[in-house]
Amino acid sequence: MYVPQEQLSRTEIEEGEKVARRREEPGRVQFFLTLNLGLFLTAIGIEVFKAPNHFALGGTSGLSIILSTLFPKYPVSAFMWLVNLALVLLGLAFLDRRTMGWTVFSSFALSFYVSVLERLIPLSAPLTNDTLLELIFAVGLPAVGSAIVFNIGASTGGTDILAMILKKYSSLQIGKALLLVDAAIVAAAAALYGPRTGLYCILGLVSKSFVVDSFIENVNTQKVCTVICSRPNDVVGFLVRELHRTATVREERGAFTGRPETVLVTVLSRREATRLRIYLRETDPHAFMTMVSSSEIVGRGFRGV
């Protein structure tokens, strides 16, 4: 049976509060570095794989690739600057500055990274002769980059600004509206570059949302752990003092033996769940533990809050 332990010291409580705040929201430096990492990966996908293959998969990059083909005197990055500038001005006109937030920075930073990569890696033709391989990277790199940015609560700018305006001033379903815009860009690419490239663009458009969702879900996966053990006080102490987590304690009864059992339920990261499993193996080899993966955790100490 679980007997509540002595009250935690003020130092332990304050330490737990600090850890919980860090888990809920990244620090400014971490946020800035993570945002730029996501934008840089997106820029690599655009410059190295999308533009040389004419993979106009929608968004500002897809529109810029088409415009660069129609006006070959100017590179893709030039049109990204122009399109993003137009969208930012629209956003500032119809949305308040607080709503725009990091979107303005993201729009121009992405254009900047593409411009830099055009100078560092000037490509007039695809990197390889394998179009499918190129498409995988053209979809994968920007999708992972966007997922990293979305996961910290920011955006890559561009058509996200259009989405925010539509959300504020119309009853249109934003997802469908943006999908129609992307479909129009893909249709233009098919007409301009031929059915082969058009079909690759359709394949990329369909798959990129799945890659983004899968990556975010995988990154956010936590472990819901249920523990039945003979030394619940020690396990709670380990959770609170070593992992800076807490648990829900329930008193249950075993169906086979009829004996009362103490059940602990806690939510941990993968690494923390591994530490708990090792701790139980060393201190209570007969403990029973289950772990269930979940990517939607809302509450104190988790990003969902």
Helices and strands as residue ranges (DSSP letters): H 10-24, H 28-44, I 45-50, H 51-53, H 59-70, H 76-94, H 97-100, H 103-120, H 131-151, H 159-169, H 174-193, H 195-219, E 222-228, H 232-237, I 238-242, E 248-253, E 260-268, H 270-283, E 288-294
